[in-house]
Amino acid sequence: MQVLRSGAGAFPPPWRPARPRAYALPVLAALAAVAATADVLAGGPLRHLDHWTFEDGLPAPTGAWHWFWRTVVNGGQHSLVAPAFGLVAAVVAWRRRSAWLLLRAGVWLACTEALVRGAQIFFARTPPHSERDALFDGDHLSYPSGHAANAAACLLVIAALAGARRGWTIAAHVLAAGVAVAVVTLGYHWPTDALAGWGIGALLACAGRILVPWGSAGDRRTSSGRNTPECPGSQPSSTH
């Protein structure tokens, strides 16, 4: 008696477990955000690393190295990535004839900005150029890094919403990480600011997957027709 196999026969598997790598990004991002926050509040080794990084002062704002990172850091500039996200969302919504998608994209973007700015106002950390490191100190907005958070959140969701291929998705991850490095290299933020910003931004990108459908068909499905929950940046199991 021949047994029909899933994929080749008429009986698809009733349940398919999610691939472990689908959870890699949110788990790593959560660990980064929680570890950085706990360490900064406790004055742990990461915060000591912050001080060691700028022990000899801020980097000189001159030279090709400086201007290279000044270019990279624009990948997290809210006035650039937010309109880019809005444009991509508008194009995708128009193609799908879905005003509801555009509305959800707008809600996600507004909530992202509110959460990041709210965290900055709450922690009120002084930046490196103040030559001191204090929390809950007036109007300072160093923790977490807004540039790092904006880059991780917006760039990853833009790539996902546009249905970007693997190469472009990897490029979005690299640029998001590059922005986190840039804000430290330029002396704008402490390393823990950048780490927490990247972690929060990546988590917000995963939340965007829940709120805003992405990919060419609005959602990704397995061969059995069930939705597969994946964060922006994870790759489908099939290759094209």
Stockholm file with secondary structure:
# STOCKHOLM 1.0

chainA/1-240         MQVLRSGAGAFPPPWRPARPRAYALPVLAALAAVAATADVLAGGPLRHLDHWTFEDGLPAPTGAWHWFWRTVVNGGQHSLVAPAFGLVAAVVAWRRRSAWLLLRAGVWLACTEALVRGAQIFFARTPPHSERDALFDGDHLSYPSGHAANAAACLLVIAALAGARRGWTIAAHVLAAGVAVAVVTLGYHWPTDALAGWGIGALLACAGRILVPWGSAGDRRTSSGRNTPECPGSQPSSTH
#=GR chainA/1-240 SS CCCCCTTTSSCCCSCCCCCGGGGHHHHHHHHHHHHHHHHHHHTCHHHHHHHHHTTTCCCCSCHHHHHHHHHHGGGGCHHHHHHHHHHHHHHHHHHHTCHHHHHHHHHHHHHHHHHHHHHHHHHCCCCGGGTSCCSSCTTCCCSSCHHHHHIIIIIHHHHHHTTCCHHHHHHHHHHHHHHHHHHHHTTSSCHHHHHHHHHHHHHHHHHHHHHSCCSTTSSCBCTTSCBCCCCTTCCCSSCC
#=GC SS_cons         CCCCCTTTSSCCCSCCCCCGGGGHHHHHHHHHHHHHHHHHHHTCHHHHHHHHHTTTCCCCSCHHHHHHHHHHGGGGCHHHHHHHHHHHHHHHHHHHTCHHHHHHHHHHHHHHHHHHHHHHHHHCCCCGGGTSCCSSCTTCCCSSCHHHHHIIIIIHHHHHHTTCCHHHHHHHHHHHHHHHHHHHHTTSSCHHHHHHHHHHHHHHHHHHHHHSCCSTTSSCBCTTSCBCCCCTTCCCSSCC
//
